[in-house]
């Protein structure tokens, strides 16, 4: 499956990010905790190399929290980020740690300002990330009020927005941005599975089958069996020996989706992806860091 999705506003957003980096102190990149590498935009890393970098692993409530520390260590060890924070913007968890990091940078900047005879300053941060990763929800939770518009579809945030998050912090919110070409099909699959690429531009059945295939390889296929109560529908079958489309057929039977002789792969695929994205199927990473 080849995915190319680079609307005009994404090209403009990249230019906006490059332009505004001159006036910010901190670059906050929000990643999907389930796919930390796949959701990391390589363009952001290049643009922000001379700025303080904060990586936010959002939606940690949908991933295996036992593995989070491995990812935090990975980003620090490989000099990908100066700070790494795991949060759930949806639930507002761990935002105090974000405030602590901002305070640390603020104090450092204030000391420099005082040497120039200034009494006041503020931290200016640019917040970036792929579509549907939760940037606007993070801003709203952090600021304690609705400052940025929020949607559940990729590409909802329109145009750049400066947001006064606190007395110490001003945030530049930018629309979700992908990169022009995915060199690795696995990255494209992960973005499609988690919903960062609009469903209507994808072969949805193939995306769901890729999720099932990944669950088999990651040893998580039992999550699917338990979530949908498939045990009685797998009598005499080894789910590890079934092809992904055959597992969709088992799910189709369990969910009583097909009313005709033809299989309705699209409908069952949408159910599976919806349930995975909401955490109903289980909480796990789709990729793991390289351990040295």
N, C-alpha and C positions, 0 to 999 in steps of 0.2 A: 504494500500500500504506500503510495507516494502522496504526501500532503503538502500543498503549497497554499498558504493563506497569509497574505501580507497586504491588507487594505492600505489605501493611501494615507489614512490618519496615523498608521503605525510608522511610516517613513517620517512623517512630520513630527511625531512624538520623539523619535530618536534624535532628530535635529534639535528639538526643544531641550532634551536632556543634555546634549552636548553644550548647548548655548548657556544653560543655567548652572552648569557645574562650576563655572567661574565664581559664582557668588554663594555657593553652599559650603557648609563645613562637614556635612555628613551625608553619605549616600546609603539609604535604607533599601535593600532589595528584599521584597517579600516573596518567599518560595512556598510551594506546596509541600508540606512535610512528607507526603507520601512519595513524592518524586523530586527530591532536592536537586539532583543534577539535571534532570530533564527539564525542570522548570526554571533553571538558572540561565538567564540570557547572556551569551558570551559577549555581546556588545556592551553590556553594562560593566562587565569586568574590565574591559579595555578602556572605557571612558572614565571610570572612577579610580584608576590605579594610583592617583596622587591624592586621594581624599580618604578620610576615615570611612571605613566600610562596616556596616552592620547588616548581617544576614538574619532575617526573621523567618523561622520555619513555622508557617501558619497551618492551621487545621491539624495540629498535633493530636487533637481529640479523635481524629480519624485514622491515626497511625499507631503502631505499637510503641508506646512510650519507653519500653525497655531498650529499644534500639536508638532512641533519640541521642543519647550521649555519644554513641559511635559517630553519628553525623556531625555533632558539634565539634568533636575532636578532629574529625576529618577536615573541616573547613579552616580551623585554626592551624593545624599541622601543615597544611598545604598553602598557607598564606593566602587563602582565598578571601578571608574576612578578618577584621580586627575584633569584632564581637559577633557572637552567635546566640540567638535567643529563640526558644521554642515556645509558641503561644497558641491559643485559640482565640482569634478575634471574635468569633461567634459567641463564645462563653465569657470572654474577658479575662482569661487566665494569664497570669504571669506578666501583666502590664506594669506592675511595680518595678520589675527588673528593667523594663524599657525606660522608665522614668529615672532609674538610677544611672543608666548609661548616659542619658541626656544631661543629667546633673553633672556627671564627671566631665563631659565635654564642655559644658557651660562654664564650670569653674576655671578650667584651663583657658578658655577664651576670655573670660572676665579678667583674669590676671594679666593677660596680654593687653587688654583694653585699658586697664588702669595705668600701665606703663606709658600709654600714649595720652594720659590725662582724661580718659573717658570713664564715666561712672556706670554706664549701662551697656548691655549688649544682649544678644539672643543667639541661640543656635538655629541656623537655617539648614534644613535637611530636605533632600530630594527623595521622594519615595517612589519606587518603581517596581514593576513586576509584570508577569504575564497576565492575560485576561482571566478574570474569574478567580483570582488567587486570594482576594479578600483585602485589598489595599484600603478601599473606602470604609469597610467595616472596622478595620484597625484604627483609622483616623477618628472615626466617630466614637469608638470606645475610649480611645486615649484622650480625646478632647472632652468627653463627657456629654456631648450633644451631637445632633445631626449637622455636621459641617459639609460632608461630601455625599453626593447622591450615590445610592447603592442599588445594584441590580444583580440578578442571578444569571445573567446571560453575558458571555464574553463580549467585551468591547462596550460596556455600558457607560463608563465614565467618559465624559466629553470634554476635551480641551484641558489645558493646565489650570490648576486651582491652587492659589496660595491660601493656606489654612492656618489660622492662629490657634494652635493646639493648647498652648499654655503661655504664661508670662516668659518662659524661658525658651520656648520652641515654636518655630514657624515651619510649616511643612508645605512643600510643593508636591501636590498630587498630580500624577500624570496618567493618561489612559493606559490600559494594559497593552503591552507591546510584545509581539513575537519577532522572530528574525526571519529574513527572506527565504532561507532554505535550510531544511533539516538534513544534515549530513548523515545522521544515524536514524534509520527507520524505527529503532526502539524508542528513541526520543519522541518521534511523531506519535507512535502508538500510546505512549504514556500520557502525553498531552491530550490525546483524543479520549482515552479511558477516563481521565479525571475531569473532562469537560472544559478544558481551556481552548478547545477548537470547537466551533459551532457544529452541533450534531447534523444539521441539515446539509452540510457540505461533505459528509462522510458516508461511506458504506457502513451503516450502523451495525449490521450483523457481523461484519468482519472485526469491528472494534470489540464487540462483546466476546467473540471467539478468541481474540487475542488476550483479553482479560482472563478467560478460562484457562487458556494455555499457560499464561504466567502463573496462575494460581497452582496449577499442577507442578510447574517447575520449582516454585517457591515452597512447596509442601503445604499449601493453604487450601487445597481443594476440599478438605473436610469441612471448611467453613461454609462452603456452598451446600454441601449435603445437609449440614445441621440447620442452616438458615431456612431452607425450603422443605425440610423433612423428606429427603429423597430416598431414604433407606429402603422403603417398601417398593420403590420404583426402580431399584437397582439390583433386585434379587437375581442372582445368577450372572451378574455383570461386575466387572472390575472397572471402576470409574477411571482409573489410571490408564486403562487400555482403550478407552473410548476416545474418539476424535472430538474436538470441541463442538462441531455441528451436531454430533450425536448426543452430547450433553445438553445442548439447546433443545433437542427433541424430547429428552427426558423431562426437562423443565417445562416444556410446552405441555406435555401430558399432565404433569403435576399441577400446573396453574390453569389447566383447562382453557387454553388459549385458542387452539385450532378447532374450528367447528366444521371444517370441510376436510377433504382428503389432503389438500395441499398444506404444507407446513407454513406457519406464519413466523418465520425467523425474525423478521423485523420487530414484531410486537414483543416477543419474549426477550429480544436483545435490549429493547428499551427498558423493560422491567429490570433486567439484571444490572444494567449500567446505572439506572436510577438508584437501585438499592445499594450498589457499591459506593456510589458517590455520597450517599447519606450515612454510610457506616453500618447499614443494616446487615450486610453480609459478613462484616468483620473488619477489624482494624489492623492493617498491615501495610508495610512499605512495598512498593512495586520494584524498587531497586535498592541495593545495599552498597555502602562505601567500600572501597578497596582497603583492606587491612594490611598494614606494613609491619 
